[in-house]
Amino acid sequence: MKHPVEPFRIKVVEPISLPDREERERILRESHYNLFKIPSEKVFIDLLTDSGTGALSQEQWSSMMVADESYAGPRSWYKLKEAIYEFSGFEDPIPVHQGRAAEKIIASLFLYEGAKVVSNTLFDTTRANFESYGAQVYDIPIPEAKTLDDTHPFKGNIDLKELEDLLRQKDISLVIMVMTNNTGGGQPVDLDNLIQAYEICKRYNTPLIIDACRISENSYFVKRRNPKYSDWSIKDIVRESFKHCDGAFMSAKKDGLSNMGGFLAFKDPDKTLRAKELLILWEGFIHYGGLSGRDMESFAVGLLESLDERYLEYRAGQVEYLTYALKEAGWDVMLPPGGHAAYIEVSKTLSHIPREQFPAHSLAVEIYREGAIRTVEIGSLMFKDRAKFEFVRFAIPRRMYTKSHLDYVIDTLRKIYERKEDLKGYRITYEPPFLRHFLADLEPIN
């Protein structure tokens, strides 16, 4: 697999440094072996997340210089509102500072103690927000999503038969379609699957809401992997996707190509009004929702830039390059490659570390120890006994790292693979009640 050619040239650079081995070991101890607690200046290549970490375009930087920071009615809000309409077709969107703000509002509007939610697989913050209201979550991806090597083109799909069975048998409050499916390995959802799921939900009068944070990347895979849509533009696939839902929320920190922001939208005017009331209570006025004018300007430009097929081809190509190189180095990976990250699965390779000792986290720590590369565990540490896989995710920030950076990552993983039997498990010494992976303290088991 050849690395794709960047469809841009670099105009501004940021120096990065590589701490020596002794310093890396000290940093791990001081952070209690939690990679979220490591200062970014002590990270050489940061693949912890693709959320809000990408590079802005010259058009985004220039738009920020003319931002309107007025509290009510700023022109930057009207520019963003117009961009969201062009992108999604929603005429009355609600700005939020990031995706989890929208998740909290959705939970307040739809959920209660004992409510039931169905999804193709919720990610961590969505699940935590919903469960904090007492909701029970049913994740029902298709069977192919539960295997690594199956090359089904849309392993992010929801199981339609199981969806209908649950809607028939239980009082379901909400259905969420995550596009792409982050927890399941960055896998896309077919537009046809979304359309069918929405038809089923309508029959049972159950609202379907799209988590659209990576919907541009998802639409790229629809165009490439479903012949029915091969002649469609990315923009048309995105717009068609939004037709088949009752509402949507989006973190601008992903396919908004911005450092901060997001939106929430409903087709029901009553839900929209109620959401605005909660926005004012928790986030800010309806014309900024916790965002500065500069954030809204950057979001308005980046949202439409994410529809550029040349950019999306490059982005998917980077993930594909890294995924197959890690596989060639000996690691088990999620196939086919998804849209925003490569995923190593360690259950077999690190079988000497039991699940209760967090084998994927062990590898993530070792990756930092070996190369000052920060990744994230998506397994038994993040999701406890709900984890289907023991993933280490290599999330690639947008328009930020070059081929040589990825080659350094690959070389580091080759070195670790040669001594994989030496890796040890970890135990938790402190954990919070929700989203424990963010704040937990750990220690190695000798």
Buried (B, 14 or more C-beta within 10 A) or exposed (E): EEBBEBBEEEEEEEEEEBBEEEEBEEBBEEBBBBBEBBEEEBBBBBBBBBBBBBBBBEBBBEBBEEBBEEEEEBBBBBBBBEBBBBBBBBEBBBBBBBBBBBBBBBBBBBBEEEBBBBBBBBBBBBBBBBBBBEBBBBBBBBEBBEEBEBEBBBBBBBBBEBBBEBBEEEEBBBBBBBBBBBBBBBBBBBBBBBBBBBEBBEEBEBBBBBBBBBBBBBBBBBBBBBEEBEEBEBBBBBBBBBEBBBBBBBBBBBBBBBBBBBBBBBBEEEBBEBBBEBBEEBBBBBBBBBBBBBBBBBBBBBBBBBBBBEBBBBBBBBBBBBBBBBBEBEBBBBBBBBBBBBBBBBBEBBEEBEBEBBBBBBBBBBBBBBBBBBBBBBBBBBBEEEBBBBBBBBBBBBBBBEBEBBBBBBEBBBEBBEEBEEBBBBEBEEBEEBBBBBBBBBEBEE
